[in-house]
Amino acid sequence: MAGGGLQITGVRFAYDGSGVILQGISLDIPAGQFVSLLGASGSGKSTLLRLIAGLQLPQQGSLLWNGTPVLAPGLERGVVFQDYALFPWMTVADNIAVAIGKARPASTKAECREEAEGHLRKVGLDSARRKYPFELSGGMRQRGAIARTLAVGSPLLLMDEPFGAVDPVNRARLQDLLLEIWETSVPRKTIVFVTHDVDEALYVGQRVVILGSVPGRVIADLPVSLAGARERRSLIESEAFRTLRESIAEVLAEDTLAQLAVS
Amino acid sequence: MSKLAIIEIPEPSGGPLALGVGTPTDSQRVPVWLRRGLEASLVWVALLVAWFLAAAYLPLGKNPLIPAPPVVLEALADSLPELWEGTLSSFTILLPGFGLATVLGILSGLAVGTSGRLQDAFLPFARVAAPVPPTVYIPYAIAVLPTFKLSAIFVVFIGAFWPIFQNAVAGAHSLEQRYRDNARILGFTGFEYYRRVVFPAALPHIFSGMAVGLGFSFILLTVAELFGANAGLGRFVQYYADFGDYPRMVAGILYTGAVTFLAMTLLEAARTRALFWVK
């Protein structure tokens, strides 16, 4: 698929009146790839995600999704934030039905509801569909947020530390759910997954991109070729996983040291 | 003295602690709701006793300024039809004034709160106009507007509008970045953005503004009625005061208090119902 996927070329970004956040970012993410975006806090990974989402515009460089410049937010680029962004004044099912209504304005209210419930079933939330976000745990809210991007049918998922505030057991479950969703999606969804957890980045991603700090720039871009089924236990104990983890830890440590030397 | 304090503090700390362990078992015998109810009714009983005593023993002449509770109760029973008519009359001023203030206050407050340009244009004016005590408009409103009713509605409107407007602005400001981002990603624009995102997010503030506005509405309503009404709650109190009929006057005060309390309670119930999702 020529021109498919996400092309980021020479992107520079600074907030008004503050230092440069991102400098010279170029990345080519083919459609269907699952990319983990790693980096120390302050490396601008969330900002890069906001640029891809179209919530911010770069001062220099360009972002193309399937050949079209990203100039504003759009439903084809679904975002899952760390801080559960389901609207608290709607039930979980309504949150999703409303999003479906925006994605497919021709569908009736009943159709939207029915479809919403189907997606909630997929993420294991069907029993909570009439509940409000405040009645749910952090993990369940993130399931709802994932269900919403699925319901909208976004081919590109942008996830900003989506499981950062979830307890370890649920975090592992959500990682597996996300992988299952990705592996069974047709056509395969493109996912950019921001995290600061090295293990998580390696477990979910096919490729790990590391951003260095001040200003944020790509300091490493590694393919994750961990052969075979992703059985968590054997994967984490495998030699290949450990080697990758160590080299990533080294890159991150060097970046931290370099930053300390500057300051 | 400070030296003494230092020596004394550690010494009795075992005492109160030991007592503290003992008290919960005592208080468990009386249910919390009953204890709270008893404590609250104590205040009422004390006030009632004070009233009886004041009516019986304060030397205030033949026509007592402090009629005893049974006398007031009788006056209240006698005046109920008249008070009910007064209530209806007052509500034909209160409801249009407060209702209009609510609708316009929310609409304009949310618009100003979400637009930088409207804010630059209107907030400086609002800052000057809002603190003006609305009671000072009453004589002029009566002079300018064709009927007393219209001028009273106008004054109630002004009194309720500013708190609702200001709170709606604050409510729009309180909309968190993540919900704004979400709305943008989902493509909510125009009226839909206000209806689905800004309004519900601002609702907690709006209800606070409405509560303040409703309080002001009652104040302005009764004050306006003192000026020139021929019916209404404030008018009732003023009328019997002119005749020195203090039992009826006190009955009117108590009745007006009850109506105000009821209206506030209704608003509070609506708030609880609408904001169950706030945690």
Interface residues (C-beta under 8 A of the other chain):
Chain A: R50 A53 L55 A72 P73 G74 L75 R77 G78 V79 F81 D83 A85 F87 P88 W89 V98 A99 K102 Y132 P133 F134 V152
Chain B: R178 Y179 D181 N182 R184 I185 L186 G187 F188 R196 V197 P200 A201 L203 F276 W277 V278 K279
